[in-house]
């Protein structure tokens, strides 16, 4: 696979810019956690202020908790495992999607993890329990990896080779099975991150997995708006190539028709998703004539 973004090499794999930003941010917050005092609950001031607590985040309107909890971790093993998985799988996803698409997806999954966790724990004692960690977002990254590179081989428990699609399915089943005895692990947040990622990918998968150089989400051929515009272009496209005027004599092509021919040739070579917004608009205008 060709990397489309410059990055820092580590362990034979490239650490892409978005992944690097997330790892540095998580590490910085983890260091700050250990410098602040224990706070009223004994968990640390940053955890008190920034962790996801359903009752406070929803009823207390402390909406920042839906995002800030992702940068807090309980111990070295917790942050180490999450950042290792983020580097291993996230770098390949970002290299394929681009930095902005990747970061949006990461936060969508993290937000989904908090929403699902909050919905199922809004009433009862768990509504006051703090949740921390990037696991929901990371599980979303694993889902994206399994859907983008389904036949890649992953060593489950570093021993058993398994295709990525089966590995991701197994992790989801383990989390689902573990919900009744959730304990200190927020399995609901893991599943919420995967659910949010799945919904997101159902909308954007044709563009994100096509291997093209994607533009920002909502702009350009690779974004959410781009996917809708491609659909409309394909639906409305009624362009023909007039070879003659009906009397056997060739018709001299106008400048616009020559441009349309170039665009149609591009579609035949690279597919509809390769068109820019301008090229799609040209075809839509031609289709309305």
C-alpha positions in Angstrom: 0.0 0.0 0.0 1.3 3.4 -0.9 1.3 6.1 1.8 -0.3 9.3 0.7 0.8 11.4 3.6 4.3 12.1 4.9 4.9 10.6 8.3 7.3 9.4 10.9 8.6 5.9 10.5 8.4 3.7 13.6 8.7 -0.1 13.8 8.6 -0.5 10.0 5.3 1.4 9.8 4.6 5.0 9.1 3.0 7.1 11.9 0.7 9.4 10.0 0.1 13.0 11.0 -3.4 12.5 12.5 -2.3 9.5 14.5 0.7 11.3 15.7 -1.4 14.3 16.9 -3.8 12.0 18.8 -0.9 10.0 20.4 0.9 13.2 21.5 -2.4 14.6 22.9 -3.2 11.5 24.8 0.3 11.2 26.2 0.3 14.9 27.3 -3.1 14.6 29.1 -1.9 11.4 30.8 1.2 13.2 32.1 -1.0 16.0 33.4 -3.3 13.5 35.1 -0.4 12.4 37.2 0.6 16.0 38.1 -2.7 17.2 39.4 -3.9 16.3 42.8 -6.3 13.4 43.7 -9.4 15.6 43.8 -12.5 15.0 45.9 -13.1 11.4 44.5 -9.5 10.3 44.6 -9.4 9.8 40.9 -7.7 13.1 40.0 -8.9 16.6 39.2 -8.7 16.1 35.4 -10.8 13.0 35.6 -13.3 14.8 37.7 -13.5 17.7 35.2 -13.2 15.8 31.9 -14.4 12.2 32.3 -17.7 11.1 30.8 -20.4 11.0 33.6 -23.8 10.4 32.0 -25.8 12.4 34.6 -23.5 15.4 34.4 -22.9 15.3 30.7 -26.6 15.1 29.8 -28.7 16.6 32.7 -25.9 18.9 33.7 -25.3 20.1 30.1 -21.5 19.5 30.5 -21.3 18.5 26.8 -17.5 18.7 26.6 -17.4 15.4 28.5 -18.6 13.6 25.3 -15.2 14.3 23.7 -12.7 15.0 26.5 -13.2 11.6 28.2 -11.3 10.0 25.2 -8.0 11.6 26.2 -8.0 10.3 29.8 -6.6 6.9 30.8 -6.4 4.9 34.0 -2.9 3.5 33.9 0.1 2.8 31.6 -1.4 -0.4 30.3 -4.7 1.3 29.4 -3.1 4.1 27.4 -0.4 1.9 26.0 -2.8 -0.7 24.5 -5.0 2.0 23.0 -2.2 4.0 21.5 -0.6 0.8 20.1 -3.8 -0.2 18.4 -4.3 3.4 17.2 -0.8 3.4 15.6 -1.1 -0.1 14.2 -4.5 0.2 12.5 -5.1 4.0 12.4 -2.0 4.8 10.4 -3.1 2.6 7.5 -6.7 4.0 7.6 -5.4 7.6 7.6 -2.9 6.9 4.8 -5.9 5.8 2.7 -8.5 8.3 3.7 -6.4 11.4 4.6 -5.9 13.3 7.8 -9.1 15.2 8.0 -11.4 12.3 7.2 -9.6 10.1 9.6 -9.8 12.6 12.5 -13.5 13.2 11.9 -14.2 9.5 11.9 -12.2 9.0 15.1 -14.2 11.6 17.0 -17.5 10.3 15.5 -16.7 6.9 17.0 -15.7 8.4 20.3 -18.9 10.4 20.5 -20.9 7.3 19.6 -19.2 5.4 22.4 -20.3 8.0 24.9 -23.8 8.3 23.6 -24.5 4.6 23.7 -22.9 4.2 27.1 -24.9 7.2 28.4 -28.2 5.9 27.0 -27.9 2.6 28.7 -26.6 4.0 32.0 -28.7 7.1 32.3 -30.8 5.8 35.1 -29.5 3.9 38.1 -26.2 4.1 39.9 -24.0 3.9 36.8 -25.2 7.3 35.7 -22.8 8.8 38.2 -19.8 6.5 37.3 -16.9 8.1 35.4 -15.9 6.6 32.1 -12.5 7.3 30.6 -10.4 6.1 27.7 -10.1 6.1 23.9 -11.2 2.5 23.5 -14.6 3.4 21.9 -12.8 5.5 19.2 -10.1 2.8 18.8 -12.8 0.1 18.3 -14.2 2.2 15.6 -10.8 2.3 14.0 -10.6 -1.4 14.2 -14.0 -1.7 12.5 -12.9 0.6 9.7 -9.7 -1.5 9.3 -11.8 -4.7 9.1 -14.1 -3.2 6.5 -11.3 -1.6 4.4 -8.8 -4.4 4.6 -11.1 -7.4 5.3 -8.6 -10.1 4.2 -5.5 -8.7 6.0 -4.1 -11.1 8.5 -4.0 -10.2 12.2 -2.4 -12.2 14.9 -5.1 -12.7 17.6 -3.4 -12.6 21.0 -0.2 -12.3 19.0 -0.4 -16.0 18.3 -3.4 -17.0 16.1 -3.6 -15.7 12.5 -7.0 -14.4 11.6 -8.5 -12.3 8.8 -9.3 -8.8 9.9 -13.0 -9.1 9.2 -13.3 -12.1 11.5 -11.0 -10.5 14.1 -13.3 -7.4 14.3 -16.4 -9.6 14.5 -14.9 -11.6 17.3 -14.0 -8.5 19.3 -17.6 -7.3 18.9 -19.0 -10.6 20.1 -16.7 -10.6 23.1 -17.9 -7.1 24.1 -21.5 -8.1 23.6 -21.1 -11.2 25.7 -19.3 -9.2 28.4 -22.0 -6.5 28.9 -23.9 -8.3 31.7 -20.8 -8.4 33.9 -19.3 -5.1 32.6 -17.3 -4.4 35.7 -14.5 -1.8 35.2 -14.5 -2.1 31.3 -17.1 -0.1 29.4 -18.0 -2.7 26.8 -21.1 -0.6 25.9 -18.8 2.3 24.8 -16.7 -0.2 22.7 -19.9 -1.3 20.9 -21.1 2.3 20.6 -17.9 3.3 18.9 -18.3 0.5 16.5 -21.9 1.2 15.8 -21.2 4.9 15.1 -18.3 3.9 12.9 -20.5 1.4 11.0 -23.3 4.0 10.4 -20.6 6.5 9.2 -19.0 4.0 6.9 -22.3 2.9 5.4 -22.7 6.5 4.2 -19.1 7.2 3.1 -17.7 3.7 2.4 -17.8 3.9 -1.5 -15.6 7.0 -1.4 -13.4 6.1 1.6 -12.5 2.7 0.4 -12.0 3.5 -3.3 -8.3 4.3 -2.8 -8.7 7.8 -4.4 -7.1 10.8 -2.7 -10.0 12.1 -0.7 -11.0 15.7 -0.1 -12.4 17.1 3.1 -15.7 15.6 4.3 -18.6 17.4 2.8 -16.4 18.9 0.1 -14.9 17.4 -3.0 -15.5 13.9 -4.5 -14.4 12.0 -1.4 -16.7 13.6 1.2 -20.2 13.1 2.4 -21.5 15.9 0.1 -19.4 14.5 -2.7 -21.1 11.1 -2.4 -24.5 12.7 -2.7 -23.4 14.8 -5.6 -22.0 11.8 -7.5 -25.4 10.1 -7.0 -27.2 13.0 -8.4 -24.8 13.3 -11.3 -25.2 9.7 -12.2 -29.0 10.0 -11.9 -29.3 13.0 -14.1 -26.6 12.3 -16.7 -28.1 12.1 -20.2 -25.1 13.2 -22.2 -24.6 11.7 -25.7 -21.8 11.9 -28.2 -23.4 13.2 -31.5 -21.3 11.7 -34.3 -23.4 13.3 -37.0 -26.3 15.6 -37.5 -28.7 12.8 -38.7 -27.7 13.3 -42.4 -24.5 11.3 -42.3 -22.3 14.4 -42.1 -20.0 14.8 -39.1 -20.9 17.7 -36.8 -18.1 19.9 -35.5 -18.0 19.6 -31.8 -18.4 22.6 -29.6 -15.9 23.5 -26.9 -18.4 22.3 -24.2 -18.9 19.0 -26.0 -15.2 18.4 -26.3 -14.9 19.0 -22.5 -17.8 16.6 -21.9 -16.0 13.9 -24.0 -12.9 14.3 -21.9 -15.0 13.9 -18.7 -16.7 10.8 -20.1 -13.4 9.3 -21.0 -12.2 10.0 -17.5 -15.3 8.2 -16.1 -14.6 5.1 -18.3 -11.0 5.0 -17.1 -11.3 5.9 -13.4 -15.0 5.7 -12.4 -17.5 8.4 -11.5 -15.9 8.9 -8.1 -12.8 10.4 -9.8 -14.7 13.5 -11.0 -14.2 16.9 -9.4 -17.1 19.1 -8.3 -16.6 21.2 -11.4 -16.7 18.2 -13.7 -19.8 16.8 -12.1 -21.5 20.2 -12.4 -20.7 20.3 -16.2 -22.3 16.9 -16.7 -25.4 18.0 -14.7 -25.8 21.1 -16.8 -25.4 19.1 -20.0 -28.0 16.6 -18.7 -30.6 19.4 -18.2 -30.2 20.7 -21.8 
